[in-house]
Amino acid sequence: MAGIGFELRRILKPNSLISMAKVYGYSAILSSGPWVISIVAIIFVGFINLATTKQAGDTVAFQVVITYAIALASSMTITGFVQLPFTRFLADEIFGKREDEVLPAYLGVLMMVWIAGFVLILPLVLYVFYDQSDLFILIAITTYMALGGVWISNIIAASLKYYNSVVLAYLFAYAMIVILSFFFGKSLEILTLIFCAGNVLLLIVLMLLIIKRYESKRLISLKFFGKNFYWSLGFAGFFYTIGAWVDKFIFWFHPLTGYNVIGRLNASVLYDIPIFVAYLSILPGMAVFFFRLESDFAEKYEFFYDAVRDGGTLAMIRRYRNEMSEVVRHAIREIVVIQGIMNIFLFLYAPQLFNFMHIPQLYLGLFFVLTVGAQLQLGFMSVMAILYYLDRRHQAMWLSIGFFVLNTTLTLLSIEMGPTFFGYGYAVSLLIMFTISVWVIRNELKELDYETFMLR
């Protein structure tokens, strides 16, 4: 990923607000990918549909269906398990000057994700949408498959030097979804079909960009699934993503907080919109961290390991280690400051925002808690990214498992304690895990030179 950071740095001109806006705009889209952009799209489509058709039932059902599709495509199936191992595999192949292995490995992973995903999703969709038409079931399955493909493609696409094309592909696809929904989104089936078509188009564009960048004489390779598969990274990615969704599922299906919307899918009117708005609030912090990680930290990281491999002096190696540590401290401090400013702004204008979105003021307290929790999740996610950079796979895996266990346990406990404590399970679990992760990364960076030489 370091290449894209260097490309973005070239755009950043001193004392230029326009270049700074471009850099952080690119970083926001490349770092958030289909996750945040999908949330923005379904919220916009919901508002547009309500304004034009006044049919709240279809709008809410559409938003719930797409939310579940995003959750399943990103975490609870094979996609969530292979994302991090595949990222590491690609890094190994590119570092080893075997770029001709990238395209066949990508197509091989895509094929396996689709085959396994279809086997898993078909019976689930038939069970969940027992009361829907065959056409809707076909659209739902295709949407899930397209999102899974976009997630896998985004791993490579975010590192391409054609970042302009990648960003434009996301903007065009989701703008098309919003515009077509305005003119033609008169029913649940049509809304879901439009969202599906937009993501299929996005997937095709990303695939073409990847094929253009990485040429190969072979079409498909399953080398990635061989004996050197990074299982610890697989479990780390799976438990982190499912841990990030588990509190939502608990609120959806708990009898005190959830209600049925369509088929056997539930939602939670008091939890869904506040948590989605809270997630949107961390977009500036994600952009800042992506840029700092992929430019400043990547540069110091490369200096450190070049010095190790090329026989640099101990003083040089320690200097680069200290510079890496300083970049990490600066990045986390910058995230805290930027998100702190964003949170203050949200807290001041939350009543007006809730009025605009027709959300009862009763949920303001929950929103404040969830916003703090989202900021802590950004911090935790940032530390995890640095651990992956440093190849601390097992530490990252145990932190991810801890996050899943804590979020599950504390969310269930918070619901049993009553409405006053809603959201605290999510926020407190992330406060604990972020604190532990900072302690872990501090120790890892402190002992980095020793562990590099003595434990490898």
C-alpha positions in Angstrom: 0.0 0.0 0.0 3.0 2.3 0.4 3.0 3.3 -3.3 -0.4 5.0 -3.1 0.8 7.0 -0.1 3.8 8.3 -2.0 1.5 9.2 -5.0 -0.8 11.1 -2.7 2.1 13.0 -1.1 3.1 14.3 -4.6 -0.4 15.9 -4.8 0.1 17.7 -1.5 1.5 21.1 -2.2 2.7 23.3 0.7 0.2 26.0 1.7 -2.4 24.8 -0.7 -5.9 24.1 0.7 -7.1 22.7 -2.7 -4.3 20.1 -2.8 -4.9 19.2 0.9 -8.6 18.7 0.2 -7.8 16.5 -2.8 -5.4 14.4 -0.8 -7.7 13.8 2.1 -10.7 13.3 -0.2 -8.8 10.6 -2.1 -7.7 9.1 1.3 -11.3 9.1 2.6 -12.7 7.2 -0.4 -9.7 4.8 -0.7 -9.7 4.0 3.1 -13.5 3.7 3.5 -14.2 1.9 0.2 -17.6 0.3 0.0 -18.2 0.5 3.8 -18.9 4.2 4.5 -19.9 5.0 0.9 -22.6 2.3 1.0 -24.0 3.7 4.2 -24.1 7.2 2.7 -25.9 5.8 -0.4 -28.6 3.9 1.4 -29.3 6.9 3.7 -29.6 9.2 0.6 -31.7 6.7 -1.3 -34.0 6.5 1.8 -34.5 10.2 2.0 -35.1 10.5 -1.7 -37.6 7.7 -1.8 -39.5 9.0 1.2 -39.6 12.5 -0.4 -40.9 11.2 -3.8 -43.1 8.2 -2.9 -44.0 8.7 0.7 -43.7 4.9 1.1 -41.8 4.4 4.3 -42.3 0.6 4.3 -40.3 0.0 1.1 -37.7 2.5 2.0 -37.0 0.9 5.4 -37.1 -2.6 3.9 -34.5 -1.5 1.3 -32.2 0.0 3.9 -32.4 -3.1 6.0 -31.8 -5.5 3.1 -28.7 -3.6 2.0 -27.4 -3.3 5.5 -27.6 -7.0 6.0 -26.0 -7.6 2.6 -23.1 -5.3 3.6 -22.7 -7.0 7.0 -22.7 -10.5 5.5 -20.4 -9.7 2.6 -17.9 -7.9 4.8 -17.7 -10.1 7.8 -19.8 -13.2 8.4 -18.7 -15.2 5.3 -15.5 -16.2 3.6 -14.9 -12.7 2.5 -14.2 -11.5 6.0 -11.8 -14.4 6.6 -9.7 -14.0 3.4 -9.3 -10.2 3.2 -6.3 -9.8 5.5 -4.5 -13.0 4.4 -4.9 -12.1 0.8 -3.6 -8.6 1.5 -0.5 -10.2 3.0 -0.1 -12.7 0.2 -0.2 -9.9 -2.4 2.4 -7.9 -0.4 4.7 -11.0 -0.3 4.3 -11.6 -4.1 5.0 -7.9 -5.0 8.0 -7.7 -2.6 9.4 -10.9 -4.1 9.1 -9.4 -7.6 6.4 -11.9 -8.6 3.8 -9.4 -9.8 2.7 -11.9 -12.5 1.1 -13.9 -9.6 -1.2 -11.1 -8.5 -3.8 -11.3 -11.3 -4.3 -15.1 -11.3 -4.4 -15.1 -7.4 -7.0 -12.3 -7.4 -9.2 -14.2 -9.9 -8.7 -17.4 -8.0 -9.7 -15.8 -4.7 -12.7 -14.1 -6.4 -13.8 -17.4 -7.8 -13.5 -19.2 -4.4 -15.3 -16.4 -2.6 -18.2 -16.5 -5.0 -18.5 -20.3 -4.9 -18.3 -20.6 -1.2 -20.5 -17.4 -0.8 -23.2 -18.8 -3.1 -23.3 -22.1 -1.2 -23.7 -20.2 2.1 -26.0 -17.5 1.0 -28.5 -19.4 -1.1 -30.2 -21.4 1.7 -30.0 -18.3 4.0 -31.7 -16.1 1.5 -34.4 -18.7 0.8 -35.0 -19.0 4.6 -35.0 -15.3 5.3 -37.1 -14.1 2.3 -39.6 -17.0 2.3 -42.4 -14.5 1.5 -40.7 -12.6 -1.4 -40.7 -13.2 -5.1 -38.1 -15.3 -7.0 -36.9 -12.2 -8.7 -36.2 -10.4 -5.4 -34.3 -13.5 -4.1 -32.2 -13.5 -7.3 -31.4 -9.8 -6.9 -30.6 -10.2 -3.2 -28.1 -13.1 -4.0 -26.5 -11.1 -6.8 -26.2 -8.0 -4.6 -24.4 -10.1 -1.9 -22.0 -11.6 -4.6 -21.3 -8.2 -6.1 -20.5 -6.6 -2.7 -18.2 -9.5 -1.9 -16.4 -9.0 -5.2 -16.0 -5.3 -4.5 -14.5 -6.0 -1.1 -11.9 -8.3 -2.5 -11.2 -6.0 -5.5 -10.8 -3.0 -3.1 -7.8 -4.7 -1.5 -5.9 -4.3 -4.8 -7.7 -1.2 -6.1 -6.8 0.9 -3.1 -3.1 0.4 -3.9 -3.2 1.1 -7.6 -1.6 4.2 -9.0 -4.7 4.9 -11.0 -6.3 6.3 -7.8 -8.1 8.9 -9.8 -9.9 6.2 -11.8 -10.7 4.2 -8.6 -12.2 7.3 -6.9 -14.2 8.2 -9.9 -15.5 4.6 -10.2 -16.8 4.8 -6.6 -18.3 8.2 -7.1 -19.9 7.4 -10.5 -21.4 4.0 -9.3 -23.0 5.4 -6.2 -24.1 8.6 -7.9 -25.8 6.4 -10.4 -27.5 4.5 -7.6 -28.8 7.7 -6.0 -30.0 9.3 -9.3 -31.7 6.1 -10.7 -33.4 5.7 -7.3 -34.8 9.2 -7.6 -36.3 8.6 -11.0 -37.2 4.9 -10.9 -37.1 3.7 -7.3 -40.8 3.1 -6.9 -40.7 -0.3 -5.2 -38.4 -2.5 -3.0 -37.5 -4.7 -5.9 -36.5 -1.8 -8.2 -34.5 -0.1 -5.4 -32.6 -3.3 -4.6 -32.0 -3.9 -8.4 -30.6 -0.4 -8.8 -28.2 -0.8 -5.9 -27.2 -4.2 -7.2 -26.6 -2.8 -10.7 -24.4 0.0 -9.4 -22.2 -2.3 -7.5 -21.9 -4.7 -10.4 -20.8 -1.8 -12.5 -18.3 -0.7 -9.8 -16.9 -4.3 -9.7 -16.5 -4.5 -13.4 -14.5 -1.2 -13.5 -12.3 -2.2 -10.6 -11.6 -5.6 -12.2 -10.7 -3.8 -15.5 -8.3 -1.5 -13.6 -6.6 -4.4 -11.9 -6.3 -6.4 -15.1 -4.8 -3.4 -16.8 -2.2 -3.0 -14.0 -1.2 -6.6 -13.4 -0.6 -8.7 -16.5 -0.2 -12.5 -16.4 0.0 -15.5 -18.7 -2.2 -17.5 -16.4 -5.8 -16.9 -15.7 -6.5 -18.4 -12.3 -4.2 -19.5 -9.4 -5.1 -21.1 -6.1 -1.6 -20.7 -4.7 -3.0 -18.4 -2.1 -4.9 -21.3 -0.5 -1.8 -23.4 -0.1 0.1 -24.5 3.0 1.4 -21.1 3.8 -2.1 -19.6 4.3 -2.0 -17.0 7.0 -4.6 -18.4 9.4 -3.9 -16.0 12.2 -4.6 -13.1 9.8 -7.8 -14.9 8.7 -9.1 -15.2 12.3 -8.0 -11.6 13.1 -10.0 -10.2 10.1 -13.0 -12.4 10.8 -13.3 -11.7 14.5 -12.7 -8.0 14.0 -15.4 -7.5 11.4 -17.9 -9.7 13.1 -17.0 -7.9 16.4 -17.8 -4.6 14.7 -21.3 -5.9 13.7 -22.2 -8.0 16.7 -23.7 -5.2 18.7 -26.0 -4.3 15.7 -27.2 -7.9 15.4 -27.9 -8.0 19.2 -30.0 -4.9 19.0 -31.8 -6.1 15.9 -32.9 -9.4 17.4 -33.2 -8.7 21.1 -36.9 -8.6 21.9 -36.6 -5.4 23.8 -35.0 -3.4 21.0 -35.7 -5.1 17.6 -38.7 -5.4 15.4 -39.4 -7.3 12.2 -39.1 -5.4 8.9 -39.1 -7.9 6.0 -39.1 -11.7 5.9 -37.1 -12.8 8.9 -34.9 -9.7 9.0 -35.1 -7.3 12.0 -34.0 -3.8 12.6 -33.7 -1.5 15.6 -35.2 2.0 15.2 -33.4 3.4 18.2 -30.0 2.1 17.3 -29.5 2.0 13.5 -29.6 5.6 12.5 -27.5 6.9 15.5 -24.8 4.3 14.9 -24.7 4.9 11.1 -24.3 8.7 11.6 -21.6 8.0 14.2 -19.8 5.9 11.7 -20.0 8.7 9.1 -18.4 11.1 11.7 -15.1 9.1 11.7 -14.6 9.6 7.9 -12.2 12.6 8.4 -10.1 10.6 10.9 -10.0 7.6 8.6 -8.7 9.9 5.8 -6.0 11.4 8.0 -4.8 8.1 9.3 -4.8 6.4 5.8 -2.6 9.2 4.5 -0.2 9.2 7.5 0.0 5.4 7.5 0.6 5.0 3.8 3.0 7.8 3.4 4.9 8.9 6.6 4.8 5.5 8.5 5.4 3.5 5.3 8.5 5.6 4.5 10.0 5.1 8.0 9.1 1.5 8.0 10.9 1.0 4.7 14.0 2.9 6.0 14.1 0.7 9.1 13.9 -2.7 7.3 16.2 -1.6 4.5 18.8 -0.7 7.2 18.2 -4.1 8.8 18.6 -6.0 5.5 21.5 -4.0 4.2 23.6 -4.1 7.4 23.0 -0.6 8.7 24.6 0.5 12.0 22.8 0.0 15.3 22.5 3.8 15.7 20.8 4.1 12.3 18.4 1.2 13.0 17.4 2.7 16.4 17.0 6.1 14.8 14.5 4.8 12.2 12.7 2.8 14.9 12.3 6.0 17.0 11.1 7.8 13.9 8.5 5.1 13.3 7.3 5.5 16.9 7.1 9.2 16.6 5.0 8.9 13.4 2.6 6.5 15.3 2.2 8.9 18.2 1.7 11.8 15.9 -0.9 10.0 13.8 -2.9 8.9 16.9 -2.7 12.4 18.4 -3.9 13.9 15.1 -6.8 11.5 14.9 -7.8 12.3 18.5 -7.7 16.1 17.8 -9.5 15.9 14.4 -12.2 13.5 15.7 -12.5 15.6 18.9 -13.3 18.7 16.9 -15.8 16.7 14.8 -17.4 15.3 17.9 -17.7 18.8 19.5 -19.4 20.0 16.2 -21.8 17.0 16.2 -22.6 17.4 19.9 -23.4 21.1 19.4 -25.6 20.6 16.3 -27.0 17.1 17.0 -30.5 18.4 17.9 -30.8 20.2 14.6 -29.4 17.1 12.8 -31.9 14.9 14.5 -34.7 17.2 13.6 -33.6 17.2 9.9 -33.5 13.4 9.9 -36.8 13.1 11.8 -35.1 11.2 14.7 -36.6 11.7 18.2 -34.5 13.8 20.5 -34.9 11.0 23.0 -32.0 9.2 21.2 -29.5 12.0 21.6 -27.8 10.5 24.6 -27.4 7.2 22.8 -25.9 9.1 19.8 -23.4 10.8 21.9 -22.2 7.5 23.4 -22.1 5.8 20.0 -20.1 8.7 18.5 -17.4 8.4 21.3 -17.5 4.6 20.6 -16.9 5.2 16.9 -13.9 7.4 17.6 -12.5 4.7 19.9 -13.1 2.1 17.1 -11.1 4.3 14.7 -8.3 4.4 17.2 -8.4 0.7 17.7 -8.5 0.1 14.0 -5.5 2.4 13.5 -3.4 0.5 16.0 -4.4 -2.8 14.4 -3.3 -1.5 11.0 0.2 -0.7 12.5 0.4 -4.2 14.0 -0.3 -5.7 10.6 2.4 -3.6 9.1 4.8 -4.9 11.8 3.7 -8.5 11.1 2.4 -8.9 14.7 -0.3 -11.3 13.5 -1.0 -13.2 16.7 -1.2 -10.1 18.8 -3.7 -8.7 16.3 -5.7 -11.9 16.3 -6.1 -12.0 20.1 -7.0 -8.3 20.2 -9.7 -9.0 17.5 -11.1 -12.0 19.5 -11.1 -9.8 22.7 -13.0 -7.1 20.9 -15.6 -9.6 19.7 -16.0 -11.2 23.1 -16.2 -7.9 25.0 -18.6 -6.2 22.5 -20.9 -9.2 22.6 -20.9 -9.6 26.4 -21.1 -5.9 27.3 -23.8 -5.1 24.7 -26.0 -7.9 26.1 -25.4 -6.6 29.6 -26.2 -3.0 28.6 -29.6 -4.1 27.2 -30.4 -6.0 30.3 -29.5 -2.9 32.4 -32.1 -0.7 30.6 -32.3 2.1 28.0 -30.1 4.4 30.0 -27.1 2.1 29.3 -27.8 1.4 25.6 -24.6 1.9 23.5 -22.3 1.7 26.5 -21.5 -2.0 25.7 -20.1 -1.0 22.4 -18.3 2.1 23.6 -16.8 0.5 26.8 -15.6 -2.6 24.9 -13.7 -0.3 22.5 -12.3 1.8 25.3 -10.9 -1.3 26.9 -9.5 -2.7 23.6 -8.1 0.6 22.4 -6.2 1.0 25.8 -4.9 -2.5 25.6 -3.9 -2.1 21.9 -2.0 1.1 22.6 -0.1 -0.7 25.4 0.7 -3.6 23.0 1.9 -1.3 20.1 4.0 0.7 22.6 5.8 -2.4 23.7 6.2 -3.8 20.2 7.8 -0.6 18.9 10.0 -0.4 22.0 11.4 -3.9 21.4 11.2 -3.8 17.6 15.0 -3.9 17.0 15.5 -6.7 19.5 12.7 -8.8 18.2 13.7 -8.2 14.5 17.1 -9.7 15.1 16.6 -12.2 17.9 13.1 -13.7 17.3 13.0 -13.9 13.5 
